[in-house]
Amino acid sequence: MNRAFLLNILLLLFINILIKPLFIFGIDLQVQNRVGAEYGLYFALLNLAYVFQILNDFGIQTYNNRNISQFPHLLPKYFPNLLALKLILSTGYMVASMVLAFVLFGYGWAELPLFSVLLFNQVLVQLVLFMRSNISGLGYYQLDSFLSALDKLLMLFTCGALVWIPGLCAHVTVLQFALAQTFALALTLILVYLLLRSKVQLSLKPDWLGNWRSGWPTILLLMRKSIPYALVILLMFAYSRLDAVLLERLLPDGKVHADVYAGAYRLLDASNMFGYLFATLLLPMYARLLRHGNADELRSLVSVSFKLIWAGSITLSAAIFFARADLVKLMMPERASAYRWDTLGILIWVFVPVCMLYIFSTILTADEKLGRMNRYFVIGIGIDLLLNILLAPQYKAYGSAVATLCTHIFVASAVTILASRTFQLRPSRRGLIQVLGFACFVLACDWFLFEKTALLWYLQFVLALLGGLIGLFLFGLFDVRAIRRGVLEFRS
């Protein structure tokens, strides 16, 4: 299993490094630079759309991925019923989100067109993820790796036209940007469904179509099984996505400060895709190992994945922290300021606890140990709200970044301790020396490169990343022998 994980995570990283940064920095950043403070409104509404994802997905994707990984023969039976349930929930998600945005957050008719498109885009995103959960659940990890970046690949063309075609780029709006994403997501959904159909015979007709009375038990059963996963989604999105919404609503010039936060969050979001890829690959693997009772192999997989994601998160966060001023000047040459890069300097360290959370929350989810984890998420929401109310009015986006970092450190620490106790994941003295020694090594190298050398900043940045790669092997966090022995296909 370790060999399958290492090879497939390398494939995932390679594909996503090629495509997703091009969209984030080549298109999304260009749109922000062209529309100015309006991007702050777009970012706040986008995060608000994330907050209510529980109504959109209701935990179906995670439940389905885990279930199909353990019982692949149930896919033809589950697929049409879950798909129909998702469409019903998605309709309720859009309606409820609009009502809550009007009533609770005070948005008006002027924001309705943009918010409607963003909500519909989230529906499409969740449908794509649901299709992909079936593909990865069946064990087609390589295919799912290729599909993980398909939406962003198509957006390079649809959204890129708004940025790079003369006559369009001069008048681009955030609504046009959102609609261009809609077209790419719809095409992605069609392609992923056709690929899934090529792997297994599927029907789109649920068992209860035309007979709602007999179908209610099926609907209620599926919803009841999905509720724990739905709570995880709700709570995680709530404590990680509320900051931009609170900034935009709490401050008189909220759009301006949400725009600053969005600029810093872009690099966190770009980094965060690596952690998310770990979670999507690990969930079905964890589920299969748990079903077969392979405790030693499970602990080994947790150890391998944690060491890799720890090394990657520390290396990238440290490099961005030390180069934060130059990176902001590069991305926003006309709007760079100490306010922006100081916010980035705090926010980028959120990447480390987020990556820890991806490893340990995923194993708890795979084993359906969700109750206590959800309690920590609830506490995290309370911490995030309190810190934002205390810090945002005075320190603006910088204060929200501090609130986000504190919240994620608490939640990641609590979930890591919970998972360690649940699965007896006791780190050895050698393991602790490896991870702590690596962190000290990277920080010392980066400090020397950026503070004591006169190299150009982008050379310092590249050397900082190379330093992390050297530390990865120096401290034994990467098992080369597993790759040499490995094969690409995972065999249960």
N, C-alpha and C positions, 0 to 999 in steps of 0.2 A: 504493500500500500504506500509506503514511503517513496518508492521508486515512481509509482504512478503519480503521486502528488507532486514530487519535485519536477518531473518532466512536464506535466500539464500546467503547473504554475509558471514555469519558464515560458511555455508557449503562450499562455494568457498574457503575461507581462509583455512579451515581444509584440504581440498583435496590438495590444492597447497602447503601448508606447508609440507605435507607429501612427496611430490614428487619432486617439482622443486628445492628446495635447495640441494637435493641429486645429481641432475644433475650438478648444478652450482658449488658446492664445491667438490663433489666426483668425477666428471669426467672432466668438463671444466677446473677447476683449476689444476687438475693433468696433463692434456694435456699441459697447459701453462708452468708448472714447468718442463716438459720433453723437450719441443721444444725451450724454451728460447725466444730469440728476434724474432724468426720467428712468434711467436704468435702476436707480434706487427703488422706485415704485415697482418696477418689473421684478426685482429681486425679492422685495417684501411679499408681493402677491404670490410669487413662486414658492416661497417658504411657507406661506399660509396654505397653499394647496397641498404641500407635503404634510402639514400638521394633521390634516383630516384624512390621511391615507387609510386609517382603520376602516372607514366606510367604503373605500374603494376596493381594497384587497381582502380585508377581514381575516388576514392570516392564511388565506387559501394557498398562496404560492409556496410558503414555507411548509405548510402541512402536506401539500401535494408532493413537493420535492422529497421530503422525508418518507412519505408513504410509498411512492412509486419506487424509490431506491430499495425499499425492503420487500415490496410486493409488486414487481413490474407487471405481472399478469392482470392486475386490476385496472390498468390504464384505460382500456377500451370502455370499461364500465363507468369509471370515475370522470373521464374527460368531458363528455357532453353535459353531465349534471353540474360539474363544477364550473364549466364555461357559462352555462345558463345562469347559475347563481351569481357569477362575477358580473354579468351584464346587468342583472337586477340591482346588485349592490352599487355598481358604477353609476347608475341613474340616480339612486338615492344619494350617493356621494356628491354628485354635482349640485343637486338641489339643496341638500343640507349645507354644503360649503358656502353657497351663495347667500343663504339665509343667515348663517352665522357671521359671514363677512360683513353683511349689512347691519345686523343687530348688535353683535358683540364688539366688532372692531371699527365700526363707523364708516365703512367704505360706502360710496354712493354709485349712482348710475354712470358716472364718468369712467369708473374703473371696471364696470361690468363686462364690456367686450373683451378686454385683455384677460381678465380673470376667467371668463368662460372658456377662452381658448386654452389657457394654461391648465384648467381643470380637465378639459378633454384630452390634452396631451398626456396628462397623468393617467387617464384611463387607458390610452394606447400603450403607454409604458408598462403598465401593470399587465395588460393582455400579452404583450411580448414576453415579459418575464414569466408569466404563467406557461406560455408555450415552451419556453426554454427550460422551465423546471421539469417538464416531462422528458425533454431530450437528455438533460443531465441525469435525471432519475433513472433512465434506461441504461445509463453507463456510457453514453456517447460524449465523453468529456472533451475530446478534441473538437468535435463539431460545435459543441456549446462554446468552446473557447473562441472559435472563429466568429460565431454569432454575437459574442459579447460586445463587439465593436461595430456591428453592422449598422445600427442606427446612426452613430456618429459619422461613419463613412458616407452614408447617404446625405447627412446634414452638411457635409463638406461641399456638396453640390447645390442643395436647395438653399441653404443659408449663405453659402459662399457667393451665390449670385447677387444677393443683396449688398454684399460688402465690396465685391470686386468688379461688377459690371458697371461701366460708366452710365450715368443717367439714373441708376437705382441707388447707388451708394450715397449720393448727395442728399437723398430724401428718406433714408431708412428710418423706420419707427420700430418701437418695441413690439407693437402689434404685428407688423409684417414679419418680424423676426420669429415671433411665436407661431405664426401661420406656416412659415417655411419649415419649422420643426414638425408641425402637424403632418405635412405631406410626407416627410421622410419617415416618420414613425408609422404612418399607415402602410407605406410600402414595406417597411421592415416586418410588420405584423403579417402581411400576406406571404412574404417569402419564408418566414419562420414556420408558419402553419403548413405551407406546401412541403417543406423539408420534413416536418413531423409526420405528415401524411405518408411520405415515402418510406418511413421507418415502421409504421404500424397502421393497421386499418382502423379508422375512426369514424364515428358518426357524430353529427352536430345536433342530433335530436335527443334531448334528455328523456329519461324514462317517464317523467310525469307531464310531458307536453300534452296539452289538451285535456288533462284530468288533474286539476289543481288539488282536489280533495284527497286523492290517493297520493299525490306528490308531496304534500306537506310534510309527512314523516321523513322523506328523503332530504328535503330542504333543511328541516330543523336538525336532523342528524349531522349533516355536513357543517352547518353553522355552529352547532355545539362543539364539534371536534376542532373547529377553526378558532373558537373564541380565545383560547390561551395565546395562540400565535398573533391574533389580532391585537390583544392587549400589549404584547411586546412591540409591535409596529407602532401603535398609538403612542406609547410612552417614550420610545426611543426617538421618534420624530419630534415629539413635543419638547423634550429637553434639549434637543440638538438643533432645532429649527426655529425656536421662538425668538431668538435674539434679534434677528433682522426685523421681524414684525414689531417687536417691542420698541426698537429704536425708531422705526418709522412712525409709530403711533404715539410714543411718549414725548418726543421732542417737537417743538414748533417747526423746526426745519428738518424734520425727520428724514425726508427723502435724501437730503445731502449727506447725512451721516450714515444712512443705510447704503448709499452708494460707496462710501469709504469702506464700510464693513464688507460689502460685496467684492470690492477690489482685492482686499486681503483674503477673503474667503475663497477667491478663485484659485489661488495656489494651494490652499488646503484641500479644496475640492479635487483639483488635479492630482494631488498626492493621494487623496483618499480612495481613488479608484483602485489603487494597488491593494489596499486592505480589503475592499469589497470583493475583489476577485478571489482573494484567499477564502473568504466566507462562502461564496457561491460554490467553490470547488470542494471545500471541506465538508459542507453539510451532508451531501449524499454519501461521502466516504465515511464520515462519522456514523451515520445511520446504519450503514451496512456492517461496520465493525461492531456496533452495539448489538445488532440483531444476532450476529454470530458469536457474541461473547468473547471477542478477541481483546481482552483487557490490556495485555502487554503491547500488542500492536497499536492499540488505541493510544496508550500513553506515549508510545514512540512517535506516532504521527503528531500528537499535540506538541511534543518537544521539538521536532523538526520544524513544524510550521511556526511555532513561537520564535525560535531562534532566527529564522529567516526574516520574519516580519519585524522583529525587534531591530535587527541589523539594518533593514531597509528604512524603517521609520526614523531611527536615530540619525542615520547618515543623511537622509534627505532633509529632515527638520533642521539639523545643525547647519547644513550648507545654506539653506534658504535664510535662516536666522542671521548668519554672518554677512550674507550678501543682500539683505533685505532692501537697503537703500538703493543699490544699483539695480536690483530687479524692478522696483517700483518705477525708477526713472526710465528703465527700458520699456516697461509696459505702458506707462502713462507719462510720456515726456513733458506734456504741457500741464499736467495736473499733479505732478509728484510733490510730496511734502513730507515733513517729518511725522505729521499726524498719520499719514497713510502707512509709512514703513514701520512706525512704532506699533501700530495696530497689527500689521503683518507679523512683526517680531514676536508678539504674544500669541497670536492665533495659530501660527504654524506648529507650535508645540502641542496643540490639541491632537495632531496626527499620531503621536506616540500612544496616548491612552486609547484613542479610537481603534488603533490596530490591535492592542491588547484585547479590547472588547470584542473585536471580530473573531479572535481565536476562541476565547473562553465562553462568550455568550452563544456561539454556534454549537459547541459541544453540549451545553445545557439545553439548547433548543432541540438538538437531535435526540436527546434522551427525555424530552418533555419535562424537564425540571425548570418550569417557568414561573412558578408562584413566587418564590423568594426573590428571584431575579427581577420580577416586576415591581416588588416592593422597593428595591434599590432605585429603579427607574423613577418611581413616584417621588422618592426623596430627592432624586436628581432634579426633577421638575421644580420642586419647592426651592432648592438651592439656587437654581438658575433664575427663577422669578425674583427671589429676594435680592440676589446680587445685582441683577439688572436694574431693579427699582432703586437700589442704593447707589450704584456706580454710574449708570447711563446718563442721568441728568447732569452730572458734573464732568465726567470723563468721556462722554459720548461713545463713539465706536470702540475706543481703547478700553473703556470700562466694560462694554459688552464682551470684548475679547477676553478680558480677565475672568468675567463670569463664566464664559464658556469653558475656559481652561480648568478652572476650579471644579466645575460640575463634572467634566469628563474624567478628571483625575479621581474624584470620589467614586463615580460609578464604575470605572474600569477596575479600580482597586478592590471594591466590594465584590464584583462579579468574578474576578480572578481568584479571590480567596474562597468564594462559594464553590467554584468549579474545582479548585484544588482539593477542598475537603470532600466534595461529592465523589470524585473519581480517584482520590488518593494520588494526586499529582504532586509529589513531594520533590522539589528540586534538590539535586545533589550539591555538595559544596563546590565541586568542579563546575557544575552548570552555573551557579551563581557567580563564580569568579569569571566565567566566560562572558556572561551578559553584562555584568557591571564593568569588567575590565574593558570590554569593547566600547561601551559608552564613554568611559574616561579617555580611552585612546582617541576616539573620533573627535571629542570636544577639544582635546589638547592639540591635535593635528590642525583642526579648523582654526582655533585661536591663533596658532603660530602662522598659518598661511595668510590669514586675513589681517592680522595685527602686526606681524613682524617681517612680512615680505612686501616688495614693491611691484609685484606682478600685476598685470591687468586683472580686473575683478573676475572676468569670465574664465580666465586660466586658473585663478584661485578656486573658483566654483568647481571646475572640472577636476582639479587635483583633490579637492575635498571629497568628491564622489569616489575618486580612485582610492583615496585613503580609507574610505569605508569598505571598499572591495578588498583591499589588502587586509584590513582588520578582520573581515569575515573569515578569511582563511587562516590568519595569524592566530585567532582565538578559537579556531575549530568549530565555527558555527555553521559551516556548509560541508556536507558529506559528499565529496567527489566520487567516492567509491560507489555510492548508491546510484549515481548517474551512469557510471561505467557499466554497472550490472543491469541497468534498467531497460525496460521496454516501454513504448508509449501507451500500450493498451493496458487498462486495468482489468484484472481477472479476479472475479469474486471467489 
